[in-house]
Amino acid sequence: MRTLLSGPFPWLIGAATLAVTVAFFWLAGSAVVIDQTRGVETAVVTNSGGAEQRLHRLWNDRFYGIPQIEGIIEVRCTNGARKQMGYVTGGMHTAVRVVGKSPCERLVDAD
């Protein structure tokens, strides 16, 4: 006797779930900071109205968030420096790379 949990159905359900998840993340957009100087303490999306959205720290000094507000990426460094770059809004992917010989020396596009 065959059930829905035998045959190709589990694979089809898994593939459909994966496709929907990937589509959601692609359509939602992203804000990414890649810190190559190991000097970024926190990263946020901020705007002129004072609203902030904190980006989540991932592995290897990477920060990630799905944009909830429109604004720019601001990195806050261990040496007290604050630098801004990029434009962030829902549905758009923005990536910034922190590079240099000293912590948070400069920001460049990661694309």
Contacts in CASP RR format, 6 or more apart in sequence:
PFRMAT RR
TARGET T0000
AUTHOR 0000-0000-0000
METHOD contacts of the structure
MODEL  1
MRTLLSGPFPWLIGAATLAVTVAFFWLAGSAVVIDQTRGVETAVVTNSGG
AEQRLHRLWNDRFYGIPQIEGIIEVRCTNGARKQMGYVTGGMHTAVRVVG
KSPCERLVDAD
25 66 0 8 1.000
27 91 0 8 1.000
28 66 0 8 1.000
28 67 0 8 1.000
28 90 0 8 1.000
28 91 0 8 1.000
29 66 0 8 1.000
29 67 0 8 1.000
29 90 0 8 1.000
29 91 0 8 1.000
29 92 0 8 1.000
29 93 0 8 1.000
30 64 0 8 1.000
30 65 0 8 1.000
30 66 0 8 1.000
30 67 0 8 1.000
30 93 0 8 1.000
30 94 0 8 1.000
30 95 0 8 1.000
31 45 0 8 1.000
31 53 0 8 1.000
31 55 0 8 1.000
31 63 0 8 1.000
31 64 0 8 1.000
31 65 0 8 1.000
31 66 0 8 1.000
31 67 0 8 1.000
31 73 0 8 1.000
31 88 0 8 1.000
31 94 0 8 1.000
31 95 0 8 1.000
32 55 0 8 1.000
32 62 0 8 1.000
32 63 0 8 1.000
32 64 0 8 1.000
32 65 0 8 1.000
32 93 0 8 1.000
32 94 0 8 1.000
32 95 0 8 1.000
32 96 0 8 1.000
32 110 0 8 1.000
33 40 0 8 1.000
33 43 0 8 1.000
33 55 0 8 1.000
33 62 0 8 1.000
33 63 0 8 1.000
33 64 0 8 1.000
33 73 0 8 1.000
33 75 0 8 1.000
33 95 0 8 1.000
33 96 0 8 1.000
33 97 0 8 1.000
33 98 0 8 1.000
34 61 0 8 1.000
34 62 0 8 1.000
34 95 0 8 1.000
34 96 0 8 1.000
34 97 0 8 1.000
34 98 0 8 1.000
34 110 0 8 1.000
35 61 0 8 1.000
35 62 0 8 1.000
35 63 0 8 1.000
35 75 0 8 1.000
35 98 0 8 1.000
36 61 0 8 1.000
36 97 0 8 1.000
36 98 0 8 1.000
36 99 0 8 1.000
36 100 0 8 1.000
37 98 0 8 1.000
37 99 0 8 1.000
37 100 0 8 1.000
37 101 0 8 1.000
37 102 0 8 1.000
37 103 0 8 1.000
37 104 0 8 1.000
37 105 0 8 1.000
38 61 0 8 1.000
38 103 0 8 1.000
39 61 0 8 1.000
39 77 0 8 1.000
39 78 0 8 1.000
39 79 0 8 1.000
39 98 0 8 1.000
39 103 0 8 1.000
39 104 0 8 1.000
40 61 0 8 1.000
40 63 0 8 1.000
40 75 0 8 1.000
40 76 0 8 1.000
40 77 0 8 1.000
40 78 0 8 1.000
40 98 0 8 1.000
40 103 0 8 1.000
40 104 0 8 1.000
41 76 0 8 1.000
41 77 0 8 1.000
41 78 0 8 1.000
42 54 0 8 1.000
42 55 0 8 1.000
42 57 0 8 1.000
42 63 0 8 1.000
42 75 0 8 1.000
42 76 0 8 1.000
43 54 0 8 1.000
43 55 0 8 1.000
43 63 0 8 1.000
43 73 0 8 1.000
43 74 0 8 1.000
43 75 0 8 1.000
43 76 0 8 1.000
44 52 0 8 1.000
44 53 0 8 1.000
44 54 0 8 1.000
44 55 0 8 1.000
44 73 0 8 1.000
44 74 0 8 1.000
44 76 0 8 1.000
45 52 0 8 1.000
45 53 0 8 1.000
45 55 0 8 1.000
45 65 0 8 1.000
45 67 0 8 1.000
45 68 0 8 1.000
45 69 0 8 1.000
45 71 0 8 1.000
45 72 0 8 1.000
45 73 0 8 1.000
45 74 0 8 1.000
45 88 0 8 1.000
46 52 0 8 1.000
46 53 0 8 1.000
46 71 0 8 1.000
46 72 0 8 1.000
46 74 0 8 1.000
46 84 0 8 1.000
47 69 0 8 1.000
47 70 0 8 1.000
47 71 0 8 1.000
47 72 0 8 1.000
48 71 0 8 1.000
51 69 0 8 1.000
52 69 0 8 1.000
53 65 0 8 1.000
53 67 0 8 1.000
53 68 0 8 1.000
53 69 0 8 1.000
55 63 0 8 1.000
55 64 0 8 1.000
55 65 0 8 1.000
55 73 0 8 1.000
56 63 0 8 1.000
56 64 0 8 1.000
56 65 0 8 1.000
57 63 0 8 1.000
58 64 0 8 1.000
66 90 0 8 1.000
67 88 0 8 1.000
67 89 0 8 1.000
67 90 0 8 1.000
67 91 0 8 1.000
67 92 0 8 1.000
67 94 0 8 1.000
69 88 0 8 1.000
70 88 0 8 1.000
70 89 0 8 1.000
70 90 0 8 1.000
71 87 0 8 1.000
71 88 0 8 1.000
71 89 0 8 1.000
72 84 0 8 1.000
72 85 0 8 1.000
72 86 0 8 1.000
72 87 0 8 1.000
72 88 0 8 1.000
73 84 0 8 1.000
73 85 0 8 1.000
73 86 0 8 1.000
73 88 0 8 1.000
73 94 0 8 1.000
73 96 0 8 1.000
74 82 0 8 1.000
74 83 0 8 1.000
74 84 0 8 1.000
75 82 0 8 1.000
75 83 0 8 1.000
75 84 0 8 1.000
75 96 0 8 1.000
75 98 0 8 1.000
75 104 0 8 1.000
75 107 0 8 1.000
76 82 0 8 1.000
77 83 0 8 1.000
77 103 0 8 1.000
77 104 0 8 1.000
78 103 0 8 1.000
78 104 0 8 1.000
79 102 0 8 1.000
79 103 0 8 1.000
79 104 0 8 1.000
81 103 0 8 1.000
81 104 0 8 1.000
83 98 0 8 1.000
83 104 0 8 1.000
83 106 0 8 1.000
83 107 0 8 1.000
84 107 0 8 1.000
85 96 0 8 1.000
85 107 0 8 1.000
85 108 0 8 1.000
85 109 0 8 1.000
86 94 0 8 1.000
86 96 0 8 1.000
86 109 0 8 1.000
87 94 0 8 1.000
88 94 0 8 1.000
95 109 0 8 1.000
95 110 0 8 1.000
95 111 0 8 1.000
96 107 0 8 1.000
96 108 0 8 1.000
96 109 0 8 1.000
96 110 0 8 1.000
97 107 0 8 1.000
97 108 0 8 1.000
97 109 0 8 1.000
97 110 0 8 1.000
98 104 0 8 1.000
98 105 0 8 1.000
98 106 0 8 1.000
98 107 0 8 1.000
99 105 0 8 1.000
99 106 0 8 1.000
99 107 0 8 1.000
99 108 0 8 1.000
100 106 0 8 1.000
END
